[in-house]
């Protein structure tokens, strides 16, 4: 092989056998988010990319550079839009008393072990301040000690409330990750229902999910229910007196990650259903369709997390590939899901659940990719 000719090849061609393109795109999206978060400006962040542009400009790799630059800009823009939107909302309403908040109920949770037992998620449509109506579609979280007596899907208005901002920066970052732009704390919410939709899919899912949870709770012991609901359903309001001793024991042995709802629990669920479905003599496509519907139902009727979403996404894409006859590459799939998550919610990059979930999955997929590549 001529070394001169080899050195003139583009960078991506040199690595094409080792680094899947989706992984490179995910890395540059993450890099764009990271640099924009620390510089505070996408324009400044682009200057960080100048050194890379200089390196790539000396190699015949214009297509690679354009692709990576677009990924970098997309990550930086996504973070800027999310962060600036959160800051603008805080500047407009935080610490100020608003006359009315119009919106729709998205979720209602009860945690009897907290001072503010009820958490109501509201997606606003209009916020009325003194003499001004501002149309803004944002999610706020209402904490109340008494039951607000509302249902998911209800159109409501909240009166005489004060949107507060925590002094805890970590908590504010968590709210931003959850796409919650403001919080309201009150003993009794001044909330009125202005309308109910005749049909609401979100309300049906919410009622079905909570009905299943209550029936399970009635049929098993409180200890087993707390552990099962926490691990296999992702329910975050299980009784601490049952779950905390187990968490301490698992933490002592360094295996507390088994208690976190992740792809492992989805795999267990899928293996059980796969075993039972293979006992039924039905055509392959029908069996796989039933399998997918069961998994989608499980996803909709439980409380999700980053790691669980990753595992669910891998499962769905693999099944689509099997139906269409496309080649399945685990490394490509995980990188694609990571890119989608980062573009939809860029601040997730700075949280441990995303970092551990995707770092470990990418490491295993990378190892499998290279082992398989070395045997070709």
N, C-alpha and C positions, 0 to 999 in steps of 0.2 A: 504493500500500500504506500502511495506517495504521501509523505507527511505534510508537504506543502499544500497539496490538494485537500487533505483532511482538515487542516487548520483554517481553510477558507470556507468550510461549510458553516451554515448558520447555527447559532447556539441551540435552537430548538431541535434541529436535525441531529445534533450531537447527543441530545438527551432524549430523543423521541422514543428510543427503546427502553428508557428507564423511567421517565416522568410522564404520566398521562396528562393531556392538555387540560382536562377539567380540574385537575389538582393545581396546576399552575394558575389557572383563572381564579380558583378559590383563594390561593395565597395572595394574589395581587389585589383581590377585593378586600381581604383582611388587612393587607398592608395599607391600602387607601384609607380604610376606616381608622386604623391605628395612627397614621401620621396626621390625619385631619383632626383627630381628637386631641392630639398633643400640641399641634400648631395652632389650632382654632380657625384655620382658613385653608380651603382647598387650593387656593392659588399658591400659598407658601408650600403646601404639601407637594405640588407638582414640581417644585424646584428640587425636592428630594429625589425625584425620578430623573432628573437631568443627568446624573452620573450613569444611571443605567442606560439612558438614551445614548450617551456618548459611547458606552461599551458596545451596544448593539448596532450603532450606526456604522461601526467599522466592520461589521459582519453583514452578510447578505440576508438580513432577517427583518425586512420591513413589515411583513405580515404578522410575524410574532410580536414585534414592537407595538403595532397598532392594536392587536388583540389585548396585550397586557396593559397598554395605556388605557384602553376603554374599560377594562376591568378595574383598574386603579381608580379612574375617575368615577365609575359607577359606585364603588364602595365609599369614596369620599363624599360624593353628592348625597347618597342615601343617609350617611351619618349626619351631614350638615342639615338636611331637611328635617330629620327626626329631632336632633338636638335643638335646632333653632325654633322649631315649632313648640317644643316643650318650654323653652325659655320665654318665648313670646306670650304663651298662655299664662305663665307664672307672673310675668310683668303686668299683664292686663288685669288679672283677677285675684292673684294670691294676696291674702290678708285683707281683702275688701269684702264688704257685705253686699251681696247681690239680692235684688228684690225677688226675682223668679228665675228658675232654671227649668226649661222645657226639654224633655227628652223621652227616651224609651228604656224600659228596664231590660238589661241584658243578662243579669244573674243575681241570685239571692242566696246567701249562705248563712248558716247559723253555727256559731261556735260557742257552746255554753260554758266553755272554760276561760273565756276572755271577758274583760270588763265591758267592752262593746260587743255584744253577742251577735249582732246582725250586721252583715256586710252586703250592701246593695250596689251593684254596678249599673251605672246609668250612662247611656250614650246621649250626649246633649245635642240639641238641634238649635236652640236659641237661649242665650243668657241675657237677662234684662238687668241692667244697672240703672242708676239714677238718670232717667231721661234718655236712655239709649238701649236699643235692642241689637245685640250682636249675634249674627248667625255663625255658629261655630260647632262643628261636629267633632267632639272629643269625649273621651271616657273619663268619668269621675267616680270616685268610690265613696259611698255614704256609710259611715259607721254610726250605729245607733244602739242604745241599750234596750229599747222597746221595739217590738215587731212593727215594721212599717206597713204590713198588710198589703203588699203589692205582689203581682205575679209577673213572671218573665213575659215580655211582649207588651206589657201595659204602657200606654202613653200617659205620662205623668208631668206634673209641674211641682217643683220644690220651692217653697217660699221662705224668705228671711233666713238665708243661710250664708255662712262665711266659708269661702274656699281657703283652706289653710295650707301652708308649706312647712314641712318639717325642717328643723335645723340640722338634722342628721343627713349628711350628704349621701351616705351609703343607701339610706332608705329612699331618698329622692331618685337615686340612680336605679334602684329596684323598681320604683313606680314607673320610671321612664321605660325600663325594659318591658314592663307589663302593659305599656301604652296607656297608663293612667295619668292624666294630666293634673288632677286635683283631688283633694280629699275634704270631706265634711264630717266633723265629729259633733254629735248631738245626743242628748238623752232621748228625746222623742222627735222624730222627723216630721216636719210640717209638709207632708207630701200628699198630693191629691191625684187620683186617677181621672184622667180626662177622656180616656177611650180604651177600648179593648178590641184587638183585631179578631175577626171571625175565625180565621185560621192562622196559626203560627207554628212553623216547624220547630223553631228554637224552644217555644214553650212546651211542645209535645216531647221533645228530647229531654228537656230539663225535668219534666214531671216523671217521665219513664225512668230516667236515671235515679232520681231520688226515691221513687217507688220501689225499684229493685234493691236499693241500698237499705231501705227500711225493712223489707221482707227478709233480707239476709240477716239483718240485725236481730230480728225476732226469732230466728231459727237456730242460731248458734250462740255460744257463750260470749260475754262482752270481751274477754281477752282474745279469743280467736277472731272475733269480728274486727277488733281494732287492728290486729296484725294483717288480716286478709284485706281489709278495706284500704289500708295504707299501702301495702305492697302491690296487690293485683288490681286495685281500682284507682290508685293514686289519690285517695281521699285524704285531705290534709287536716281534717278536724277530728281525728280519732282521739279517744281519751288518753291524755298523757300518762296517767297512772298505770296504764297497761303497756304503752309503747316505750316510755322512757327507760325502764329497766332493761328491756331488750336492746335498745340502742346503746346503752352503756356497756353491756356485755359484748356486743359485736364490735364496739369501738375498742375495747380492751384487747380483743384478739385481732384487730386490724382488718376486719371483714365487714365493716359497716356499709360498704358499697353494695352488699347483697340486699340491704333493706331499702335502698333507693330504687324507685321504680325505673326500670331500664329495659333495654332490649332483651335481657335474659328472661324476664318474666313474660314478655311477648313470645319468645321462643318456646317457653314451656307451654304456654297457652296454645300455640300453633301446633306443637308436636302432639298434644293430646287430641286436638280436633283432627289432625291429619291421620292419626292412628284409627280413630273411630270412622272417619269418612272412607278410609281404604277398606273397611270391612263391608261397605255397601257396594254391591255390584251395579254401578252406574257408569255411563260414559265419562271419559277423562275431562272433557270440557265442562260438563255439568257439575262434576265433583269440584273442579277448580273454581267455578263460578260461585258455588255454595261456600267454598272455603274463603274466597275473597269477601263475600257478603257478611260472613261471620266475623271476619277480622275488622271490617269497616264498622259493623255494629258495636263491636267491643271498643273500638276507638271512640265512637260517638257517645257511648253510654258510660264512659269513665273519664277521669280527670287526667289530662295529658301533661307531659313534660318534654323537655328538649330531647333527652335520650330516647324516650318512648316514641316521639315524633320521628326521630332519625330511623329507629328500627321499623316503624310502620311504613315510612317512605321507601326504605330498602325493599321491604316485602312487596309493596304494591308495584314498584318498578320491575322487580324480578318476575312477578306474575305477568305483567304486561309483556315483558320480553319473551316469556315462555309461550304466551298466546300468539304473538306476532312472529316468533321465530328469530328474534334479534339476539345477538350475542350479549351475554351478561358479564360485566366486569365490575366487581364489588368496589374497587378503588374509584372508578369513574362515578358510580352511583353515589357513594358517600361524599365525594367532592362536589357533585351536583347538588345534593341536598344541603350541604354546608353553604354553598354559594347562595341558594335560595333563601335559607334562614338569615344569612348575613345581609342580603339586600332588603329583605322584608323588615328585619329588626336588627339594625347594625350594632346597637349597644350590647347585644347578646354576646358579642366577642369578648367582652371584659368580665364575663361572669364564669365562675368555676364550673357550673354544670355544662355549659357549652364546651369549654376548653377540655375538660376531662372526657366528656362523651366522644367528641370528634377526634381528639388527639389519640385516644386509645383505639378507636375504630380505624382511624387512618393508619396507625402503626401496624395493626393486624392485617389490614387490607394491603398495605405496602409490602409487608413480609410475604403474604400470599402471592402478590403480583410478581415480586422478584424471584421467588422460588419457582413459580410457574414459568417465568420468562427464561430462567437459567436452564430449564430442562428442555427448552425447544431446540 
